[in-house]
């Protein structure tokens, strides 16, 4: 699976307000009320790369207990993607590249 092929597909609640943000410098769009995890995984196939073996990661427990959903902003701040809501203009880095 490509890093830029969405891992998740939205099937409901498609009428909420759009929120613009970027992933690895590329424009993306989420919906108001989405977590960063949902926002990223509806756009691409990984949340980040594992820092030890460079394997793709997409979160694990999805409820804030496992520490696997960290993502980095363009400024270098770490966010917990499963419990942080997407905000307009957020700039996120997954460590992925376009194919």
DAHU-V25247 format. One record per residue. RES is the residue in three letters. SS is DSSP state (hx for helix, st for strand, lp for the rest). PSI is psi as a letter, one per 30 degrees, with the letter a starting at -180 (NA if undefined). OMEGA is omega in whole degrees, -180 to 180 (* if undefined). Layout:
BEGIN
RES:SS:PSI:OMEGA / RES:SS:PSI:OMEGA
END
This chain:
BEGIN
UNK:lp:k:178 / UNK:lp:k:176 / UNK:lp:f:-177 / UNK:lp:g:172 / UNK:lp:k:-176 / UNK:lp:k:177 / UNK:lp:e:-179 / UNK:lp:l:177 / UNK:lp:k:-180 / UNK:lp:k:180 / UNK:lp:f:-178 / UNK:lp:l:177 / UNK:lp:h:-178 / UNK:lp:f:-174 / UNK:lp:g:176 / UNK:lp:l:-179 / UNK:lp:k:179 / UNK:st:k:178 / UNK:st:j:179 / UNK:st:k:176 / UNK:st:l:177 / UNK:st:k:174 / UNK:st:k:-179 / UNK:lp:h:177 / UNK:lp:f:-178 / UNK:st:k:179 / UNK:st:k:179 / UNK:st:l:180 / UNK:st:k:175 / UNK:st:a:175 / UNK:st:k:178 / UNK:lp:k:-179 / UNK:lp:f:176 / UNK:lp:k:168 / UNK:st:l:176 / UNK:hx:e:179 / UNK:hx:e:179 / UNK:hx:e:-179 / UNK:hx:e:-178 / UNK:hx:e:-174 / UNK:hx:f:171 / UNK:lp:f:179 / UNK:lp:e:-177 / UNK:lp:l:-171 / UNK:lp:g:178 / UNK:lp:l:176 / UNK:lp:e:-179 / UNK:st:l:174 / UNK:st:k:177 / UNK:lp:k:-175 / UNK:lp:f:-178 / UNK:lp:e:-177 / UNK:lp:g:177 / UNK:lp:g:178 / UNK:lp:l:179 / UNK:st:k:178 / UNK:st:k:-179 / UNK:lp:g:-174 / UNK:lp:l:-178 / UNK:lp:d:-176 / UNK:lp:f:179 / UNK:lp:g:178 / UNK:lp:g:173 / UNK:lp:g:-178 / UNK:lp:f:-168 / UNK:lp:f:-179 / UNK:lp:g:-178 / UNK:lp:f:-173 / UNK:lp:g:178 / UNK:st:k:174 / UNK:st:l:-176 / UNK:st:k:174 / UNK:st:l:177 / UNK:lp:f:-180 / UNK:lp:f:179 / UNK:lp:f:178 / UNK:lp:k:177 / UNK:st:k:178 / UNK:st:k:171 / UNK:st:j:-171 / UNK:lp:f:-177 / UNK:lp:f:-178 / UNK:lp:g:177 / UNK:lp:k:179 / UNK:st:k:178 / UNK:lp:k:179 / UNK:lp:k:179 / UNK:lp:k:177 / UNK:lp:f:179 / UNK:lp:k:178 / UNK:st:j:-173 / UNK:st:l:177 / UNK:st:k:177 / UNK:lp:f:-174 / UNK:lp:f:179 / UNK:lp:l:177 / UNK:lp:l:175 / UNK:lp:k:175 / UNK:lp:NA:*
END
